[in-house]
Each structure stands twice: as structure tokens, then as C-alpha cells.
Amino acid sequence: MNQQQSLTAAEIINHWEEAKLADIIYQYGEERYSRRIARRIAAQRPFQTTTELAGAIASCFPPQQRHGRIHPATRTFQALRIAVNSELASLETFLQRAPDWLKPGGRLGIITFHSLEDRPVKHQLKSTPSLQVLTKKPISPQPAEIARNPRARSAKLRLSERLSS
């Protein structure tokens, strides 16, 4: 997100130690083949293109799992994006500060796209005394919306309202 930051995905892929790489792939990508993927990446370094990297990652999966609904490299690329952008730390900061920005009766809506985002949002909204959760279960897109915008399929909307102080 920040073009001026020093950490890049290329830096992580081509220079981080294998164990640290495996940890971010597992933690941020929730990838069960994280150790195998990190081993393959370390063995085939350096990578010049994302296509090379995606191919190396895909080769870590059993053949029958290489052609599923999502590409085998998707979770690894997600992990890299989250690590490079410090997304979960930014989300945590936002969740701590946002309730103070609202006037009493003000509403906060947060859309998440995967469990690494949704879990902390759900818990923080529930545990913040100044907020009342308005959506017991998250609001998901309807089939018509998913048909118009397939990327919306995993979106979850959670709403809360600032209580009177």
C-alpha cells in the first residue's frame, strides 16, 4: 500500500530465512503446506517474477489440488501482502481508535474478507464497552450481488453503534 516503505515482497521471498518465511505463510496465509512452500522457495531463489513464484508454490501441492477453485499460490500471496503492508497491525490500531471517533449514536461498519481480519473485528467490537454490536451475525452478500461482483463472495459486514457516554 505504501510505495515508499522499505520492505517488499521480493525482499521477503528472496532474502528471509526459510523458517521465518514458513511462519508468515502459515500465520497470515493459513496455508497448511507452508513449510513445504518455504523450503521450495528457499531452494529456487532468486525469483524474478510472480509467475515463477506462483509456479514454484503450485508445485508443492498434490496434482489433484492444483486446479481447485482458487490458485494454490493465493494464500501465500495473501500472506506476503499482509506482511509487507502490516495489515493486521493497522487493523488493530484502527479497531482501538475508531470508537473514540464516533459521536454517541454514530455507527461503525467494517467489511472483512477473510478470517484473519474478521476474527479480531468481531472480538474487538464485542469487547469495547462504548460500542453496541448491531449485527449478531455478519451480513454477507446476496447471490445477485455475488453474480455482479464475484470478489464480494467472501465479504462480511459487521456493524456497531457508539453508546451514550
C-alpha positions as a LaTeX table, in Angstrom:
\begin{tabular}{lrrr}
\hline
Residue & $x$ (\AA) & $y$ (\AA) & $z$ (\AA) \\
\hline
Met1 & 0.00 & 0.00 & 0.00 \\
Asn2 & 2.85 & 2.39 & 0.82 \\
Gln3 & 5.19 & 2.66 & $-2.17$ \\
Gln4 & 7.88 & 4.37 & $-0.06$ \\
Gln5 & 8.26 & 1.62 & 2.55 \\
Ser6 & 11.47 & $-0.37$ & 2.54 \\
Leu7 & 10.02 & $-3.88$ & 2.99 \\
Thr8 & 8.91 & $-5.56$ & $-0.24$ \\
Ala9 & 7.57 & $-8.99$ & $-1.13$ \\
Ala10 & 10.74 & $-9.53$ & $-3.20$ \\
Glu11 & 12.83 & $-8.91$ & $-0.08$ \\
Ile12 & 10.82 & $-11.45$ & 1.91 \\
Ile13 & 10.86 & $-14.10$ & $-0.83$ \\
Asn14 & 14.48 & $-13.76$ & $-1.86$ \\
His15 & 16.20 & $-12.97$ & 1.46 \\
Trp16 & 14.27 & $-14.04$ & 4.55 \\
Glu17 & 15.29 & $-17.28$ & 6.22 \\
Glu18 & 13.21 & $-20.32$ & 5.43 \\
Ala19 & 11.70 & $-20.73$ & 8.93 \\
Lys20 & 10.56 & $-17.10$ & 9.11 \\
Leu21 & 9.09 & $-17.34$ & 5.62 \\
Ala22 & 7.21 & $-20.51$ & 6.56 \\
Asp23 & 5.87 & $-18.81$ & 9.68 \\
Ile24 & 4.36 & $-15.85$ & 7.81 \\
Ile25 & 2.89 & $-18.15$ & 5.14 \\
Tyr26 & 1.27 & $-20.26$ & 7.86 \\
Gln27 & 0.22 & $-17.38$ & 10.12 \\
Tyr28 & $-1.01$ & $-14.87$ & 7.52 \\
Gly29 & $-1.99$ & $-17.25$ & 4.74 \\
Glu30 & $-3.34$ & $-20.06$ & 6.91 \\
Glu31 & $-1.55$ & $-22.36$ & 4.47 \\
Arg32 & $-1.14$ & $-25.95$ & 5.60 \\
Tyr33 & 1.75 & $-26.56$ & 3.16 \\
Ser34 & 3.70 & $-23.55$ & 4.50 \\
Arg35 & 6.88 & $-25.46$ & 5.42 \\
Arg36 & 6.97 & $-27.25$ & 2.08 \\
Ile37 & 6.39 & $-23.97$ & 0.21 \\
Ala38 & 9.10 & $-22.13$ & 2.18 \\
Arg39 & 11.55 & $-24.97$ & 1.52 \\
Arg40 & 10.83 & $-24.81$ & $-2.22$ \\
Ile41 & 11.14 & $-21.01$ & $-2.30$ \\
Ala42 & 14.48 & $-21.13$ & $-0.46$ \\
Ala43 & 15.78 & $-23.81$ & $-2.83$ \\
Gln44 & 14.80 & $-21.97$ & $-6.02$ \\
Arg45 & 15.83 & $-18.41$ & $-5.11$ \\
Pro46 & 16.12 & $-15.80$ & $-6.51$ \\
Phe47 & 12.71 & $-15.20$ & $-8.10$ \\
Gln48 & 12.39 & $-12.50$ & $-10.74$ \\
Thr49 & 8.64 & $-12.70$ & $-11.48$ \\
Thr50 & 5.43 & $-13.53$ & $-9.67$ \\
Thr51 & 4.73 & $-16.17$ & $-12.35$ \\
Glu52 & 7.94 & $-18.01$ & $-11.40$ \\
Leu53 & 6.99 & $-17.81$ & $-7.73$ \\
Ala54 & 3.40 & $-18.98$ & $-8.35$ \\
Gly55 & 4.71 & $-21.97$ & $-10.32$ \\
Ala56 & 7.11 & $-22.95$ & $-7.55$ \\
Ile57 & 4.33 & $-22.70$ & $-4.97$ \\
Ala58 & 1.86 & $-24.70$ & $-7.10$ \\
Ser59 & 4.42 & $-27.49$ & $-7.48$ \\
Cys60 & 4.29 & $-28.02$ & $-3.70$ \\
Phe61 & 0.67 & $-29.18$ & $-3.91$ \\
Pro62 & $-0.52$ & $-32.66$ & $-4.85$ \\
Pro63 & $-1.57$ & $-32.70$ & $-8.55$ \\
Gln64 & $-5.29$ & $-33.07$ & $-7.77$ \\
Gln65 & $-5.20$ & $-29.89$ & $-5.63$ \\
Arg66 & $-3.50$ & $-27.69$ & $-8.22$ \\
His67 & $-6.67$ & $-26.93$ & $-10.17$ \\
Gly68 & $-9.17$ & $-26.07$ & $-7.46$ \\
Arg69 & $-11.43$ & $-23.07$ & $-7.03$ \\
Ile70 & $-8.51$ & $-20.84$ & $-6.09$ \\
His71 & $-4.93$ & $-20.95$ & $-7.35$ \\
Pro72 & $-2.54$ & $-22.78$ & $-4.98$ \\
Ala73 & $-0.41$ & $-19.62$ & $-4.60$ \\
Thr74 & $-3.30$ & $-17.42$ & $-3.47$ \\
Arg75 & $-2.81$ & $-17.93$ & 0.28 \\
Thr76 & 0.95 & $-17.41$ & 0.03 \\
Phe77 & 0.48 & $-14.17$ & $-1.92$ \\
Gln78 & $-2.08$ & $-13.08$ & 0.69 \\
Ala79 & 0.46 & $-13.75$ & 3.44 \\
Leu80 & 3.09 & $-11.71$ & 1.62 \\
Arg81 & 0.68 & $-8.80$ & 1.14 \\
Ile82 & $-0.33$ & $-8.83$ & 4.81 \\
Ala83 & 3.32 & $-8.96$ & 5.95 \\
Val84 & 4.53 & $-6.21$ & 3.60 \\
Asn85 & 1.67 & $-3.85$ & 4.43 \\
Ser86 & 1.48 & $-4.65$ & 8.18 \\
Glu87 & $-2.24$ & $-5.05$ & 7.60 \\
Leu88 & $-3.14$ & $-6.78$ & 10.85 \\
Ala89 & $-1.23$ & $-4.22$ & 12.94 \\
Ser90 & $-3.00$ & $-1.42$ & 11.06 \\
Leu91 & $-6.37$ & $-3.11$ & 11.63 \\
Glu92 & $-5.62$ & $-3.46$ & 15.35 \\
Thr93 & $-4.73$ & 0.23 & 15.62 \\
Phe94 & $-7.89$ & 1.19 & 13.75 \\
Leu95 & $-10.10$ & $-1.00$ & 15.95 \\
Gln96 & $-8.67$ & 0.57 & 19.11 \\
Arg97 & $-9.08$ & 4.18 & 17.90 \\
Ala98 & $-12.30$ & 4.09 & 15.85 \\
Pro99 & $-14.79$ & 4.06 & 18.76 \\
Asp100 & $-13.37$ & 7.36 & 20.02 \\
Trp101 & $-14.01$ & 8.99 & 16.64 \\
Leu102 & $-17.75$ & 8.35 & 16.83 \\
Lys103 & $-20.32$ & 10.62 & 18.43 \\
Pro104 & $-22.98$ & 8.88 & 20.57 \\
Gly105 & $-25.33$ & 7.14 & 18.13 \\
Gly106 & $-22.63$ & 7.09 & 15.44 \\
Arg107 & $-22.27$ & 3.83 & 13.57 \\
Leu108 & $-19.21$ & 1.88 & 12.53 \\
Gly109 & $-19.33$ & $-0.57$ & 9.64 \\
Ile110 & $-16.38$ & $-2.83$ & 8.85 \\
Ile111 & $-16.13$ & $-5.15$ & 5.85 \\
Thr112 & $-13.71$ & $-8.06$ & 6.15 \\
Phe113 & $-12.66$ & $-10.56$ & 3.50 \\
His114 & $-11.02$ & $-13.40$ & 5.44 \\
Ser115 & $-10.91$ & $-14.86$ & 8.94 \\
Leu116 & $-7.64$ & $-13.15$ & 9.88 \\
Glu117 & $-9.48$ & $-9.84$ & 9.59 \\
Asp118 & $-12.92$ & $-10.95$ & 10.73 \\
Arg119 & $-11.91$ & $-12.62$ & 13.98 \\
Pro120 & $-10.25$ & $-9.55$ & 15.56 \\
Val121 & $-13.04$ & $-7.27$ & 14.30 \\
Lys122 & $-15.71$ & $-9.48$ & 15.86 \\
His123 & $-13.90$ & $-9.75$ & 19.20 \\
Gln124 & $-12.96$ & $-6.06$ & 19.41 \\
Leu125 & $-16.48$ & $-4.86$ & 18.60 \\
Lys126 & $-17.91$ & $-7.19$ & 21.27 \\
Ser127 & $-15.36$ & $-6.25$ & 23.92 \\
Thr128 & $-15.45$ & $-2.47$ & 23.51 \\
Pro129 & $-17.72$ & $-1.10$ & 26.28 \\
Ser130 & $-18.61$ & 2.05 & 24.34 \\
Leu131 & $-19.99$ & 0.06 & 21.38 \\
Gln132 & $-23.16$ & $-1.94$ & 20.91 \\
Val133 & $-22.94$ & $-4.62$ & 18.24 \\
Leu134 & $-25.83$ & $-4.27$ & 15.77 \\
Thr135 & $-25.19$ & $-7.44$ & 13.76 \\
Lys136 & $-25.18$ & $-10.64$ & 15.81 \\
Lys137 & $-24.04$ & $-12.48$ & 12.67 \\
Pro138 & $-22.16$ & $-10.74$ & 9.87 \\
Ile139 & $-24.07$ & $-9.57$ & 6.80 \\
Ser140 & $-22.96$ & $-11.49$ & 3.70 \\
Pro141 & $-23.59$ & $-10.60$ & 0.06 \\
Gln142 & $-26.70$ & $-11.97$ & $-1.63$ \\
Pro143 & $-26.36$ & $-14.26$ & $-4.68$ \\
Ala144 & $-27.35$ & $-11.40$ & $-7.02$ \\
Glu145 & $-24.52$ & $-9.23$ & $-5.69$ \\
Ile146 & $-22.02$ & $-12.07$ & $-5.99$ \\
Ala147 & $-23.16$ & $-12.59$ & $-9.60$ \\
Arg148 & $-22.47$ & $-8.89$ & $-10.33$ \\
Asn149 & $-19.25$ & $-8.82$ & $-8.30$ \\
Pro150 & $-17.62$ & $-12.23$ & $-7.69$ \\
Arg151 & $-14.98$ & $-10.66$ & $-5.42$ \\
Ala152 & $-17.75$ & $-9.92$ & $-2.91$ \\
Arg153 & $-18.32$ & $-13.63$ & $-2.22$ \\
Ser154 & $-16.18$ & $-13.68$ & 0.92 \\
Ala155 & $-17.14$ & $-10.24$ & 2.26 \\
Lys156 & $-18.65$ & $-9.92$ & 5.73 \\
Leu157 & $-20.11$ & $-6.71$ & 7.11 \\
Arg158 & $-20.22$ & $-6.08$ & 10.85 \\
Leu159 & $-21.97$ & $-3.04$ & 12.35 \\
Ser160 & $-21.84$ & $-1.40$ & 15.75 \\
Glu161 & $-23.11$ & 1.81 & 17.31 \\
Arg162 & $-21.49$ & 4.16 & 19.80 \\
Leu163 & $-23.38$ & 4.23 & 23.09 \\
Ser164 & $-24.10$ & 7.43 & 25.01 \\
Ser165 & $-21.22$ & 8.24 & 27.34 \\
\hline
\end{tabular}
